[in-house]
């Protein structure tokens, strides 16, 4: 299993735009692209952190554009949401994603 942590700070007055866009993207990737789920957090210092789980890195990489433009294969609503996420993030305070191989998992119940 594979997980990714996305971290960064938002531009002023972009929290609702970011949150709404994240909801669209996370739901689509879970329902249509093989993601296992995602969780969005806000730290006390204002940093936003999203945690996303995938069966493997290849499945995630085939779906998520990273810093690039959204894939043309995605529905228009999802492409627009990815652009909204990118536009909401403060580029001067964006942090690199952290890719993780899951070694032991006690979050999911059998």
N, C-alpha and C positions, 0 to 999 in steps of 0.2 A: 504494500500500500504506500501511497505517496501523499504528502501534504505540502501546502505552501502557505507561508505567512506573508501577507502584504501589509506594509506599514507606511504611514505618511500623515501629513497634516493637510488640512483643507484650507482653501482660500476663505476669506471672511464671507459670511452669509451663504455658504454652500452646503451646510449640513443636510438640509432636507433634500436638495437636489442629489447629493451623493447617496444618501440613505435610500431614496426611492429608486435610483438607478442600480445600486447594489442589489436590491431586492429582485428586480427584474432579471438581472444577469445571473445571480445565484440560483434563482428558481428555474430558469431556462436550462442552465448547465446540469442541474440535478435531474430535471425531468427529461431532457432530450440529448444530453451529451455525455452521460456516464459519470458525472460527479457524484460523490457519495454524500455531500452536504457541505455547508459553509456556515460560518458564524461571524458576526460583525461585533466589534467591541470599540468602546471609546475610553481611552485612558484619562486619568485625572489631569494630565498635562495637555490634553487636547489632541493627542495622537490618536488616529483611527487605525485599528488593526483588524484585518479580516483573515480568517483561518479557513482554508478550503481543503477538502480531502478528495482524493481520486484513487481509482484502482491502481494506476501507474502513471509515470511521468509522460509517457507517449500520449495517453488519453488527454491529459491536461494540455500538453503542448499543441495538440491538434485542435483544441477549442479556444484557448486563451491567446490573444495577440500580444500580450505583454505591453511594451511601450509603443508598439506599432499600431497601425490602423486596424480596425476590426476586419475579420475575414468576410469576404463577399458571400460566403456560404451561410452566414448567420441571418436570421430574420431582421427586418429593418428596425423593429422596436428594440431588439437586443443590441444591434450596432449603435443605435442612438444612445442607449443606456451606457455602453462602454465609452463612447465619446463624452458623455456627461460625467462619468467617473474621472476620466482623464482631465477634463476641463475643470473639475472641482478641486483637484489635488494641487497643492502649492508646489510648483516644480523646484523651488529653492529648498524645500524641506522634505522632499520625497526620499525615502530610504529604499535600499535594494530589497527585493523579495528574498525570503529565506526558504529554500527547498529542503524538504525533510523526507527521509525514508523512515517509515514507522517501524519501530523495533518491537514494541510491546504496547498493546492497546487495551486499556481498561475502561474506555469511554462507552463503547458500544456493548449493549447486553446481547447475549446469545439467545 
